[in-house]
Amino acid sequence: MNLFNLRSSSKLLFISMFSILLIGIWAITPATAHCGGNHTGNHPHCSGGGGTPNAEIIYLKPSSSIMVANADGSNQSTALSDSSISYIFTHPSWTSDGNGFLFAADFAGAGIYFQAFNNTTGFADGDPQLLTTVTETNLAAPKMSPGPSVDGNVKIVFADQQGNGTSDLFLMNSDGSNVTRLTPLDGASDVSPRWSPYSDQIVVLAYDSASNQSIQVIDLVLNSGTGQIEEGGRTNLTVAGVLSTLYVHSPVWSPDGGSVMVSAADSSNFDDLYLIPVANPALATNITNTSNIDEKDAIFSPDGTQILHRVYSPSDPCPGGKGKKSFHGLALRNADGSPIGSCEIERIISSGFSPDWR
């Protein structure tokens, strides 16, 4: 589940040797550094060069940067970055009002942060604001509801690791107030939460106490006595059908709420994208079905016509490709899984992952 714990022992030693220096740097220039449109681009948390006005895609880059770009991958620019520690930022996602983004980070205390984004200049605007602390940022995956949830408020859902090693879901208001537990501390785990389009359900990757995994939809209900949102029931989307025997992960709703898309790997260890009809989940279908190409961590375009996903291939799969040893990044497909152009993969961003689209 920890997708970002990729540092080798030598890198860990290097980081520990730099810890004192880094503390000194943060003391001089706090982690909540100004990233407004008038910056010079020299601060480690700010973008140099031009911004991306009205950016549509936000994603991570292995250089520990949160990047933004147009929907076709053009005009890529850095929203936040820190070259001193790899993977300090995780899980960027747009806020529902379009005025900023959320992310989890390990600096200035592990937590979930909000960063305002100026859609006119295309730059991060002001300082990141700590909304709440968490134990494990690599699991947090904060997501804001598209609209008011069942309590009438726009909410943020996130996962956090508990003392017994499991991960549970929590909710808070959009300003970080009223943090409440959603799922019980019962030995099971829930990660990778995603809101339904109507903000009344959350789909998760769930692990039971025996570590069996599944994709589940959690119904949300309002406790009239406490005024808090509670779990009202669950539906297992992968208990039957082809996905019952595969390793599934990274669930995301279709914009109309009728389907959930997941990534799933078979014995070849290459992921494909599957579409699960919520009304009849046993009829899940493989919509990519490619050979020796890894496709995962997908997101729908807001209008539901395209899919943006992470891709890896041992060699260039495109006509006229130069036979490179590896081919990776973010790629576009039609929503039914078919290629957009003559190439099986329409890569628009190299070395990107964990995308969100508004």
Secondary structure, 3 states (H helix, E strand, C coil): CCCCCCCCHHHHHHHHHCHHHHHHHHHHCCCCCCCCCCCCCCCCCCCCCCCCCCCCEEEEECCCEEEEECCCCCCCEEEEECCCCCCCEEEEEECCCCCEEEEEECCCCCEEEEEEEECCCCEECCCCEEEEECCCHHHHCCEECCCCCCCCCCEEEEEEECCCCCEEEEEEECCCCCCEECCCCCCCEEEEEEECCCCCEEEEEEECCCCCEEEEEEEEEECCCCCCEEEEEEEECCCCCHHHHCEEEEEEECCCCCEEEEEEECCCCCEEEEEEECCCHHHCEECCCCCCCEEEEEEECCCCCEEEEEEEECCCCCCCCCCCCCEEEEEEEECCCCCCCCCCCEEEEECCEEEEEC
